[in-house]
Amino acid sequence: MPSKQGVAVMFHYIKFFHYFLTILIGCVCLLFGGHFIWLGFLLFVGIYVLGDAFLGDDLSTPELIHTGLLNALLYSALPIAIFMLAIAMWLVTPYQWAFMDSLSAMIGYDFVAAKQNTTLWQLLVAVFFCGFLLSGAATVVGHELVHRLRSKVAVCTGRWLMSLSFDANFSIEHVYNHHAKVATEEDPVTAPRGRNVYSHVIRAVVGTNMSAWKIEQKRLARKEQSVFSLHNRYLRGWLMTLCCLLVAFALASWQGALFFTAIGIMAKLILEVVNYMEHYGLVRHPRQPVKPKHSWNSNRKISCWAMFNLPRHSHHHAQGAVPFEKLQPMEDAPVMISGYISTIGVVLIPPLWFKLMEPKLAHWDAHFANDEEREILRQQARKQPTNFIQSLLY
């Protein structure tokens, strides 16, 4: 029998598998269609909100030496995400998939009838549900892989994962701009105080794409290569997404392409909401190094396990090349109000978000900010909206 210590070490590997179990449950709910879709979505939200609320923090720092197992887990995200999206395409395809009749006969459940009886409202819930599932399987893992610049396979796999959410060019902007400019006005995903999430998401989507394009322009100019060519990683990123759209069209006609687009955009929006809450209101002088204090941190167990330690965001920004299994809890870093899914819910209600963040920002100003950062905050305060209506446009 394995020792208690062996079981404890094994758990630290197994805990990162649980999100894929969630995706499996999600796929079953999508496949069964109808009411199972919103029941599955409620189960998903409940697991992560209640889990973060009652299970506390994960402050463990185990030494995980079997990196091959962890890498296999990361690379498996691509086929798992594709499998989930294929099931989503089944919900809207006008074509007859012969193997679904065989599966119905095998299981004793009429999947074809279930698909036909799935309502438009249930399909709308499916967009949200699949958007969250895709965010965990593709966006989070893609983020981890595009940071592994020494491995072309890792970066390429990460870009394909991100292309599923119309964001392959995340690998350009995030690595070469966001990490260098975080908590400054030059970072399109760092939201100043008083800006609501809805206006910020629009600014972030436009800003990150403009930033990625400019980065590629400069890179290709140095290499004396045309910006309008396949040398341009930005253009290749959109071609990757186009390939995904064509596959969706082949599986489910224009309905599949439209459904895929809706799910991908939802996953992209979730990413920008997460960026908003990870960096809201924090500032840094451009000449200062990035430190753990320049990102909001969370050590909630379920969030960390589901997102491959991404909520340990303070360490990630202090040392962006550190792989997820080595990220530290940084207990002295500024702390997010809750776990990730819970915080997303709060962010979507701006007055509540601003109210809950007031004491946290005041604490950051008093205990983390230096003189230069306080001066930046004073300058920003002059631009802040004075009421909620003004904040809608800020």
N, C-alpha and C positions, 0 to 999 in steps of 0.2 A: 504493500500500500504506500502511496506517496506520503511524504511527511507534511505536517501542517505548513511548514515553510514553502514546500514545493507547491502545495495547493494555492497558497497566497500568491506566489509568483505567477502561477498559471492563470489566476483570476485577472491579473493585470494585462494579460494578453486577451483573454476572453471578453473583457469588458468593452473592448473596441469593436467586437463583432455584433453587439446588440442592435445597432442601428439597421444593419442589414436584415436582422430578424424582423424589425419594424417594417421594413420595405416588403418583406415576404408577406406579412400580415396585410399590408396595404394592397399588394397585388391580388391577394385572395378576395379582399373586399371589392376591388375594382372589377374583378372577373365575375363575381356573383351579382354585381350591378344593383340597381334600384336602391332600396333603403340601406343596403350594406355599405354604400359609398359614404353617406353622411355618418353612419354609425362608426365606420372605420376612422373617419376624420376626427370625430369626437374622442374616440379611444386614443388616437395619436396625440391630440392636444392634451388630454387628461394625463397620459403617461408622463409627458415632459413637464407640464405645469406642476402637477402634484408631486412628481418625483423630485424636482428641484426644490419644491417647497418643504418637503418632509425628510429627504435623505441627507441634506446638508452638503458640506464641501468635501471635495477630494483633495487632500493636501499631500498625498503620497508621492514619492519620487523614486520609484523602483528602477533598478538598472535592467533594462530589457535588452538582452544580448542577441536574441534570435530575430535580427532585423529582417531576415529573409521571409519569415512568417508575416511580419508587419507589412513588408513591401507587397507580398502576395495579396494581403487584405486590401491594400490601396489600389493595386492594379485590377483587382476583381470588380472594383466599382464601375468600370466602364461597361462590361457585359451586363452587370446587374441593372445599371441605369437604362441601358438599351432594352433589356427585358421588360422593365417596368413601363417604359414608354410604348413598347409594342402592345402590351395589355391595354394601355390607355387607348391606343389606336383601334383596338377591337370594339371599344364602346361606341365608336362613330363610323366604322367602316361600312360602306354600302355593299361590300363584297362578301361572298360566302367563303369562310375559311373552313375547309373540309375537316381539319383535325379538331375543330371545336365541336362538331357533331359527334366525333368519336369520343372526345372527352366527356361530353354530356352523357353518352351511353355508358361510359365507364364509371362515372361518379354518381349517375342517377339524378342529375340536376340539369335542367334545360337552360344552358347558358345563352342560347340563341334567343329564347323567349325573354330571358332576363335583360338582355341587351335591348331588345325591342321595346320593353316596358320601362326602360330607364328614361326619366323625364329630363327636360331641358334644365330644370333647377338642380337636379341631381348631377347632371353633367357640369354645371357651374361649380358645384361643390368639388367635383372631381378635379377641376382645374386648380383650385386652391390646394387640395390634398396632394395631387401630383407635383405641384410647385414646391411644396415643402419637402416631399420625398426626394425630388430631384436636387433640391438645395443641399440636402445632407449627403446624398450619394455622389453627386457630380460637382457642385460648387465647392464644398468643403474639401473633398479629396483633390479636386483640380487645383485649388489654392495651394495645398501642400506640395503637389508635384511640380508646379511651375516654379517653385522656389528652389528646386534641385537643379541648379543651372549646370552642374557638371555632368548631368545625364540627359542626353538628347531624347532618350526613350521616355524618361519621366516628364520632361517638358512637353513633348509631343502628346503623350497620353493625357496630361493635364489640359492641354489646349482642346483636345477632342471632347473631354468631359465638359469644359466650359462652353464649347460651341453648342452644346445641347440647350444652353440658356442664352444663346445669342451673344456670347461674351468671351470668345476665344482670345480677344485682344486684351483681356484682363491680364494675361501673361506679360504684356508689354507695359501697360500703364501701372499696374499694381507693383510690380517688382522694381521698375526703374524710375517711377515718379512718386507713387504713394509712400513707399518706405523711406524715400529720401526727403519728401516734403511734408510728411504727416504733422498735423497740428499747426500748420502754417496756412496763410491765405492762398498759397500756390497749390495746395492739395484740394482737388475738387470734391473729395469725399469727407473732408473734415468740416462739420457744420458749426458755424459760430453760434453763440448763445442767442436765443430768441427766434431762431429759424425753425419753422415746423418741418416735419418729416416729408410732407407732401410736396412742398416747393423744393425741398432739398433733393429729393430723389430725381426730379426732372433735371435740376442743375448737375447732379452727379453723373447721370447717364450721358448728357451732352458733354460735360467737362471731361470725363474719362476717355470718351471716344476722340475728342479733339486732342487731348494729351497724348494718347497712343499714336495718333496720326503724325503729330509733330515729332515724336521720338523717332518714328520710322523715317520721316523726312530727313532728319539730321544724320541718322545712321547711314542711310543710303547715299546721302550727299558726300559723306566721308569716304565711302567706298566707290564713289563715282558710278553709281548704278541708278537706273531710272526708278522713280517712285511709282510709276504706273507699269509695274511688271510683277512677275511672280516672286521676285526678290523681296517684295514688300510683305512683311509678316501680317500687317494690318489687313491688307486685301486677302491674303491667304486665310486669315481667320474668318472672314465673312464667307469665303468659298467653302470652308468646312461646314458652316451652318447651312449653307445652301445645299450641300450634299445631304445633310440630315433631313432637310425639308423635302428633298426629292424622294428619299426613302419613305418618309411619312406619306407622301403623295402616292407612292407605289403601293403601300399597304392599305391605304384608306381614302384614296382620291383627294379631292379638295377639302372634304370634311376632316381628313386626317392631317393635312397640312395646316388647316386653320386651328385644329385642336392642339397640335404640336406647338404652333406659334403661341397660342394662349398660355400653355404650360411653361414654355421657355421664358416668355416675358414675365410670368408670375415668379419664376425662380430668380430671374434677374432683379426684379423689384425687391424680393426678399433679401437678396444680397446687399442692395443699397440701403435698405432699412437697417440691416445689421451693421453696415459701415457707419451709418448715422449714429447708432447707439453706442458703438465702440469708441467713438472719438468726439462726441458732442461736447462743445464748449471748452475743449482743452486747447491751449496755445503753447507755442514754442518759438523762440527766436531762431530764424533760419541758420544762424551761425552756431547754434548750440547743438550738441549731439542728441540723438533720440534716446530717451531714457524710459524706464518702465512707467514713470508718472505721466507719460504722454498718451496713454491709452487706458480706457476703462477695463478692468479685469473682472473675471468671475471664475470661481473654483467650484461651482455647483456640480455635483456628481453627474447627474444625468446629462447635463449640457456638455460637460467635458468628455464623457464617454461617447456620446452620440456624434460629437464634432471633432474627434481626434485632437482633443486638448486646445482647439482654437480659442475657447473662452479664456485660456491663459494668455490673453492677448498682450499683456504688458511685456512679458518675456519675449514673445514673438517679435514685437516691434523693436525691442532693445537688441535682439540678435535674430534677424530674419532668416538666417541660414540654418538655425538649429532645427533638427527634425522633431516632429510632434511628440514622440515618446520621451524626449529629453527636456521638454518645456517645464519650467518650474512654476509653482503656484504663486510666487511673488506676493506673499501675504501683506507686505507693506505698501503695495501698489493701490491706487484708487479703485474702489470697488463699485461695480455696476449694481443697480438696484435689485436685481434678481437673476434667475437663469435666463437663457436666451429666448425661449418661446414666450415666457411670461413677460419679458421686457418688450418683445415685439408688440404684444397686446397693449401695453401701456403707451408705447411710442405712438400708436395709431390714434390716441386721444391726446392731442397736443396740450390742452390746459392741464390735464392730469400729469403728463410728462414734465412740463415746466415746473409744476408745483413740487413734484417729488425730487426733481434734480436741483432745486434751489439750495437745499442744505448741503448736498454733495458738492456742488460747485463752490459754495462758500468755504467748505472744509478744504477743498483743493487749493483755493486761493490762499488760505491761511497756512496750510501745512506743506504744500508742494511747490507753489509758484515762487519764482525768484523775482528780483526787482524788474528785470527786463520783461518778464512775462506779465507782471502786474501792469506795466505801462502799456503793453499791447492790449490787455483787457480794458484799460481805461479808454483807449482809442476806439476799441470795438463798441464799448458801451454807448458812445455817442451816436452810433449807427443803428442801435437796436430798436426794434419796434416798441411802442409804448402800450399797445393793446393787441388783442388777439386778431382783430380784423387786419391791422397792419402786418402782423406776423404771417398772414396768409400769402403775402406778396414778398416776404423777406427772403 
